[in-house]
Amino acid sequence: MKLTTFTHDRQQKIGAVIADESLVVDLEAADRRAARREKRERADFFGDMLGFFDAGGKALRLAKQLVREVDDGKAKADGRITHRLRSVRIGAPMPNPRKIFCLAGNFADHVAESVAKLGVKRPTPRVFMKPPSNTVIAPGSPILLPPVTNAIDWEGELAVVMGRKAKGVKAKQALRYVGGYTIMNDVSERKLNLKRRKAYAAFDEFFDWLNGKWLDSFAPQGPWIVTSDEIRDPQTLDISTYVNGDRKQHNNTRQMLSTVARTIEYISEIITLEPGDLISTGTISGVGAASGTFMKPGDKVEIRISRIGSLKNPVRKSAK
């Protein structure tokens, strides 16, 4: 099932995309109708995507049941429960994740092209975090280029959406804790235009690199979450990134140095993973830094991942 956050009549809703991605089912409206028919209480977890994932398996089971009632092969937009996808505004599917984890240097080909001496062989993944409240943007929303930026880069990545609380989980069981998968662009500023220091101290360059991940709009996400029952093996997906129609990146998730399962094991040793947390699993070769080519105002960036879809965002200059 493809789960989406969308806006209709100025109200944010969660829905399921059906009919070859032409219709969206308003899950709260569908549940309201079913509750009246079945003379039961309405579910309390269709208000937003985080609440849906917090509710766990019962939310997914009911959502599937509601979709089956609508998606009979002849479904049409009725303006109440079903809407044409093009008539609503699609948002980031998980607009308010509690945490966003990102992996650095998780594909050997990207490590090889990187100016950083990361090294391919290592016992653990390299994980950092992005602040969710200012970085997450929707498909179609602009990636902003503020005055402090000089070299904004694209990084097409598979993002894992956690479906259950996980602490101390072993890799063999880790995929059971995954709720679904989406696409994320780990947008990165390579040369922050800040007041230069008179001298560099140890780790200053690392923190400049890290701060370059935190700018507003630097975590585009979407177009929807494909539930994990439809992607049993996340290590079989093709990833491609296009800038103005030119393919810049292409590889397959089987080339990850740390698999999704191993990454969940590692992170959950350190911190509790919660429903709705995102883990962006690292990018592949073909980033702009390798050729000195970076995003500029007017560019259009598209990331495609097989069995998920396409995430598109324009690039726009920002005054501040």
C-alpha positions in Angstrom: 0.0 0.0 0.0 1.1 3.5 -0.8 0.4 5.9 2.1 0.4 9.6 1.5 -0.2 12.8 3.4 -2.3 15.2 1.3 -4.2 18.5 1.6 -7.8 18.8 0.4 -10.0 21.8 1.1 -7.2 23.2 3.3 -7.3 20.2 5.5 -4.3 17.9 5.9 -5.3 14.2 5.6 -3.7 10.8 5.2 -4.6 8.5 2.4 -3.8 5.5 0.3 -2.9 5.9 -3.4 -4.8 3.5 -5.7 -5.9 3.0 -9.3 -2.4 3.1 -10.9 -1.6 6.2 -8.8 -4.5 8.2 -10.2 -6.7 8.3 -7.0 -6.2 8.8 -3.3 -8.5 7.3 -0.6 -9.2 9.6 2.4 -8.7 7.0 5.1 -10.4 9.0 7.8 -13.5 9.6 5.6 -13.6 6.0 4.6 -13.4 4.9 8.2 -16.2 7.4 9.1 -18.5 5.7 6.6 -17.5 2.2 7.7 -18.1 3.1 11.3 -21.6 4.3 10.6 -22.4 1.2 8.7 -20.9 -1.2 11.3 -22.2 0.8 14.2 -18.8 1.1 15.9 -16.6 3.8 17.1 -14.4 5.6 14.6 -10.6 4.9 14.7 -8.5 7.5 16.3 -5.3 7.0 14.3 -6.2 8.4 10.8 -5.5 12.0 11.8 -1.9 12.1 10.7 0.8 9.8 9.6 2.8 9.8 12.8 -0.4 8.8 14.7 -1.1 6.1 12.1 2.4 4.5 12.6 2.1 4.9 16.4 -1.0 2.7 16.3 1.0 -0.2 14.7 -0.5 -3.2 13.1 -4.2 -2.5 13.8 -3.9 0.8 11.8 -2.4 -1.0 8.8 -5.0 -3.8 8.9 -7.9 -1.4 9.1 -6.5 0.8 6.3 -6.1 -2.3 4.0 -9.7 -3.3 4.8 -11.0 0.2 4.0 -9.0 0.3 0.7 -10.3 -3.1 -0.4 -13.9 -1.7 0.0 -13.1 1.2 -2.3 -10.6 -0.3 -4.7 -12.7 -2.7 -6.7 -11.1 -2.0 -10.0 -13.9 0.5 -10.9 -13.1 3.2 -8.3 -13.8 6.8 -9.4 -13.3 10.1 -7.6 -16.4 11.0 -5.6 -15.0 14.1 -3.9 -15.7 12.7 -0.4 -13.8 9.5 0.1 -11.8 9.3 -3.1 -10.1 12.2 -4.9 -8.1 12.5 -8.1 -4.5 12.6 -7.1 -3.9 15.6 -9.4 -6.6 17.5 -7.6 -5.0 17.4 -4.1 -1.7 18.7 -2.8 0.7 15.9 -1.9 2.8 16.6 1.2 5.8 14.9 2.7 4.4 11.5 3.7 5.9 11.7 7.1 5.9 15.5 7.7 6.8 15.4 11.4 9.1 12.5 12.1 10.5 12.4 15.6 14.0 11.8 14.3 15.9 11.7 11.0 19.0 9.5 10.9 21.3 9.7 7.8 24.2 7.5 6.8 27.5 8.9 5.4 29.6 6.8 3.0 27.3 3.8 2.8 28.0 3.0 -0.9 31.5 2.0 -2.0 31.2 4.0 -5.3 30.3 7.2 -3.4 33.2 6.6 -1.0 35.6 6.3 -3.9 34.5 9.6 -5.5 34.4 11.5 -2.2 37.1 13.9 -1.2 36.8 12.7 2.4 39.0 9.7 3.2 36.2 7.6 4.6 37.5 4.2 3.8 35.3 1.3 2.5 36.0 -1.4 5.1 34.7 -0.5 8.6 32.9 -2.4 11.4 30.0 0.1 11.8 28.0 2.6 9.7 28.6 6.3 10.1 25.3 7.9 11.3 24.4 11.5 11.8 21.0 13.3 12.4 19.1 16.1 10.6 16.7 18.4 12.5 13.2 17.3 11.2 11.2 20.5 11.8 13.0 22.7 9.4 14.5 20.3 6.8 11.5 18.2 5.7 9.7 19.4 2.6 7.1 18.0 0.3 7.3 16.8 -3.3 7.2 19.9 -5.5 8.3 22.2 -2.7 11.4 24.2 -3.5 14.9 23.4 -2.3 16.1 26.8 -1.0 19.5 28.4 -1.7 20.1 31.0 1.0 23.1 33.5 1.0 25.2 31.2 3.2 25.4 28.6 0.4 27.9 28.2 -2.4 27.8 24.5 -3.4 24.4 22.8 -2.8 24.5 19.1 -3.8 22.0 16.4 -4.4 22.0 13.0 -2.7 19.3 10.5 -3.8 18.6 8.0 -1.0 16.3 5.2 0.1 14.6 6.2 3.4 13.4 3.6 5.9 10.3 4.5 8.0 10.2 2.7 11.3 6.9 1.0 12.1 7.6 -0.2 15.7 9.7 0.8 18.7 13.1 -0.8 18.4 15.9 -1.1 21.0 18.7 -3.6 21.0 17.3 -5.3 17.9 19.4 -7.8 16.0 19.8 -7.7 12.3 18.0 -11.0 11.7 14.8 -9.5 13.2 15.3 -5.9 12.2 13.1 -5.7 9.1 10.1 -6.7 11.2 10.3 -3.3 12.8 10.1 -1.4 9.5 6.8 0.2 8.5 7.7 1.2 5.0 10.0 3.0 2.6 10.1 6.3 0.9 12.6 8.5 -1.0 14.7 11.3 0.5 17.1 13.8 -0.9 19.9 14.4 1.7 20.6 17.8 0.3 24.0 19.0 1.3 25.9 22.3 1.2 29.6 21.6 0.6 31.1 25.1 1.2 29.2 27.1 3.8 29.7 30.8 3.3 30.1 31.7 7.0 32.5 34.0 8.8 35.8 32.3 8.3 37.9 31.3 11.2 41.4 32.8 11.6 42.6 29.2 12.1 41.0 25.7 11.9 40.9 23.6 15.0 40.5 19.9 15.1 37.1 18.7 13.8 36.1 22.2 12.4 35.9 20.8 8.9 33.7 17.9 10.1 31.3 20.3 11.8 31.2 22.5 8.7 30.2 19.4 6.7 27.6 18.5 9.3 26.1 22.0 9.5 25.8 21.9 5.7 23.2 19.2 6.1 21.0 21.2 8.4 19.7 24.1 6.3 16.0 24.7 5.7 14.4 22.5 3.0 17.4 20.1 3.0 15.3 16.9 3.4 12.8 16.6 0.6 10.7 13.5 1.1 8.1 11.5 -0.8 6.1 11.0 -2.8 4.6 8.4 -0.4 5.5 5.6 1.9 5.3 2.1 0.4 4.5 -0.3 3.2 7.0 -3.0 4.1 4.8 -5.9 3.1 5.2 -4.7 -0.5 9.0 -4.4 -0.3 10.2 -7.6 1.5 13.8 -7.1 0.5 15.0 -3.4 0.5 18.4 -4.5 -0.9 17.0 -4.9 -4.5 16.0 -1.4 -5.4 17.4 0.8 -8.2 18.1 4.4 -7.3 18.6 7.2 -9.9 18.9 10.9 -9.6 18.2 13.4 -12.5 19.0 17.1 -12.7 17.1 18.9 -15.4 16.5 15.5 -17.0 20.1 14.4 -17.1 20.9 11.3 -15.1 23.5 12.0 -12.5 23.3 9.0 -10.2 22.4 5.3 -10.7 23.0 2.2 -8.6 21.2 -0.5 -6.6 20.7 -0.8 -2.9 22.4 -4.2 -3.0 25.6 -2.2 -3.0 25.1 -0.8 0.5 28.0 -1.3 2.8 25.7 -1.5 5.8 22.3 -3.1 4.9 19.0 -1.7 6.2 18.9 -4.6 8.7 22.4 -4.0 9.9 21.9 -0.3 10.2 18.8 -0.8 12.4 20.8 -3.1 14.6 23.5 -0.6 15.0 21.4 2.5 15.7 19.1 0.6 18.1 22.1 -0.3 20.1 22.6 3.4 20.8 19.2 5.0 20.8 15.6 3.8 20.8 14.0 3.9 17.4 10.4 5.0 17.4 7.5 4.7 14.9 7.8 7.3 12.2 11.6 7.7 12.6 13.3 8.0 9.3 16.6 6.4 8.4 18.1 7.7 5.1 20.5 5.0 4.1 23.2 6.9 2.2 23.8 8.1 -1.3 25.5 6.6 -4.4 28.1 8.0 -6.7 27.3 10.9 -9.0 27.0 13.7 -6.5 27.8 17.2 -7.8 30.9 17.5 -5.7 32.6 14.9 -7.8 32.5 17.0 -10.9 32.2 20.5 -9.3 28.6 20.8 -10.6 26.0 22.1 -8.1 22.4 23.0 -8.0 21.4 26.5 -9.1 18.1 28.4 -9.1 15.7 27.1 -11.7 17.1 23.5 -11.6 14.7 20.6 -11.3 15.8 17.5 -9.3 14.2 14.1 -9.5 15.0 11.0 -7.6 13.5 7.7 -8.7 13.6 4.4 -6.7 12.1 1.3 -8.2 8.8 0.0 -6.6 8.4 3.4 -4.8 8.1 6.2 -7.3 9.6 9.6 -8.1 10.4 12.6 -5.9 10.6 15.9 -7.7 11.7 19.3 -6.4 12.6 22.6 -8.0 15.5 24.7 -6.8 14.9 28.4 -5.8 17.1 31.2 -4.5 16.2 32.4 -1.0 16.8 35.9 0.4 17.8 34.6 3.8 
